[in-house]
């Protein structure tokens, strides 16, 4: 690999030719230059991540918690109340709520990362930035990356760190 600097971020030229023995980011070919995120792109992705985690993830978990704890009325609340009438089942539901929400977020981010859902983030000056370009196909990983990841940094709700026991 060789590194060179360009305005807007560092660039890595990938020169290894044995693609069968080398893992590289999907969508990038051997020999292709891969640009790392610039400081502006990192800020865009950080703002998107914080909004996604706080406004979508945390609010979804709080909403589900209200339903499981019988603090909400309506057909959905009635259905959940019937499903968790048994206390151990209610505990199980509370345990999996964050996991379900995180799976939904991961699949949303994976679709954005892979260009299947071309979404942009509007900056304060009104300009739009492509999230798939700014996130360099890594936002799904950043969500689930444990300590220092998006859940750790931005969430005020509980989550399970799947990476905590890894060396």
C-alpha positions in Angstrom: 0.0 0.0 0.0 1.1 3.5 -0.6 -0.3 6.6 1.0 -0.6 10.1 -0.5 -2.3 13.2 0.8 -4.9 15.1 -1.1 -7.2 17.9 -0.2 -10.3 16.4 1.5 -8.5 13.4 3.0 -5.8 10.8 2.7 -5.9 8.4 -0.2 -4.7 4.8 -0.2 -3.6 3.2 -3.4 -4.3 -0.5 -3.1 -1.7 -2.3 -5.2 -1.8 -5.9 -4.0 -2.6 -8.2 -6.9 -3.6 -11.5 -5.3 -7.3 -10.7 -4.6 -8.1 -14.2 -3.4 -5.8 -13.9 -0.4 -6.6 -10.3 0.4 -9.7 -8.9 1.9 -10.7 -5.4 0.7 -13.8 -3.3 1.0 -16.7 -4.5 -1.2 -17.1 -2.3 -4.2 -13.4 -1.4 -4.4 -11.2 -3.2 -6.8 -7.5 -4.1 -6.3 -5.4 -1.3 -7.7 -8.2 1.2 -7.1 -7.5 4.3 -4.9 -9.6 4.4 -1.7 -10.1 7.8 -0.2 -10.4 8.0 3.6 -13.0 10.4 5.0 -12.1 14.1 5.3 -12.6 16.0 8.5 -15.8 17.5 7.0 -17.1 14.1 6.0 -16.4 12.7 9.5 -18.4 15.6 11.0 -21.3 15.0 8.6 -21.3 11.3 9.5 -21.0 12.0 13.2 -24.0 14.4 13.1 -26.0 11.8 11.2 -25.0 9.1 13.6 -25.9 11.1 16.7 -29.3 12.0 15.3 -30.0 8.5 14.2 -29.1 7.0 17.5 -30.9 9.6 19.7 -33.9 10.4 17.6 -34.6 7.0 16.1 -33.0 4.3 18.3 -33.4 5.7 21.8 -36.9 7.0 21.1 -37.9 3.6 19.7 -36.6 1.8 22.7 -38.4 4.3 25.1 -41.6 3.7 23.1 -41.3 -0.1 23.3 -40.5 0.1 27.0 -43.6 2.2 27.6 -45.7 -0.5 25.8 -44.1 -3.4 27.7 -44.5 -1.5 31.0 -48.2 -0.9 30.3 -47.7 2.9 30.1 -49.3 3.2 26.7 -52.9 2.4 25.6 -54.2 1.1 22.3 -54.3 -2.0 20.1 -50.6 -2.4 20.0 -50.3 -2.0 23.8 -53.1 -4.6 24.3 -51.4 -7.1 22.0 -48.0 -6.6 23.8 -49.7 -6.9 27.2 -51.2 -10.2 26.2 -47.9 -11.4 24.9 -45.9 -10.5 28.0 -48.5 -11.4 30.7 -46.0 -13.9 32.0 -43.3 -12.1 33.9 -40.3 -14.1 32.4 -41.7 -13.3 28.9 -41.8 -9.6 29.8 -38.2 -9.7 30.9 -37.3 -11.5 27.7 -39.0 -8.8 25.6 -37.3 -6.0 27.5 -34.0 -7.8 26.9 -34.5 -8.1 23.1 -36.0 -4.6 22.4 -32.6 -2.9 21.9 -31.3 -5.8 19.8 -34.4 -5.6 17.5 -34.0 -1.8 17.1 -30.2 -2.2 16.5 -30.9 -4.9 13.8 -33.2 -2.5 12.0 -30.7 0.4 12.2 -27.9 -1.9 11.0 -29.9 -3.0 7.9 -30.8 0.7 7.2 -27.1 1.7 7.4 -26.0 -1.4 5.4 -28.4 -0.4 2.6 -27.0 3.2 2.7 -23.4 1.9 2.8 -23.9 -0.3 -0.2 -25.7 2.4 -2.3 -29.1 0.6 -2.2 -30.7 3.6 -0.4 -29.1 6.7 -1.7 -29.6 9.2 1.2 -28.0 12.5 1.9 -27.5 14.7 5.0 -28.3 18.4 4.8 -25.6 20.6 6.2 -26.4 23.8 8.1 -25.5 25.8 5.0 -28.1 23.9 3.0 -25.7 21.8 1.0 -26.3 18.0 0.8 -23.7 15.3 1.3 -24.1 11.7 0.2 -24.1 9.5 3.3 -22.7 6.5 1.4 -19.8 8.6 0.2 -19.2 10.4 3.5 -19.4 7.1 5.5 -17.2 5.2 3.0 -19.4 2.1 3.4 -18.6 1.7 7.1 -21.6 3.1 8.9 -23.1 -0.3 9.7 -19.9 -1.3 11.3 -19.6 2.0 13.3 -23.1 1.4 14.7 -22.2 -2.1 16.1 -18.5 -1.5 16.9 -18.8 -1.6 20.7 -16.7 0.7 22.9 -16.1 3.9 21.0 -18.8 3.0 18.4 -22.0 5.0 17.8 -24.1 3.2 20.4 -21.4 3.7 23.1 -20.9 7.4 22.1 -24.4 8.6 21.4 -27.0 6.3 23.0 -28.7 7.0 26.3 -30.4 3.7 26.2 -29.2 0.2 27.0 -27.4 -1.9 24.4 -25.5 -5.2 24.3 -21.9 -5.0 23.3 -21.2 -8.1 21.2 -17.5 -7.2 21.0 -16.9 -6.8 24.8 -15.5 -10.3 25.3 -13.3 -10.3 22.2 -9.6 -10.0 22.6 
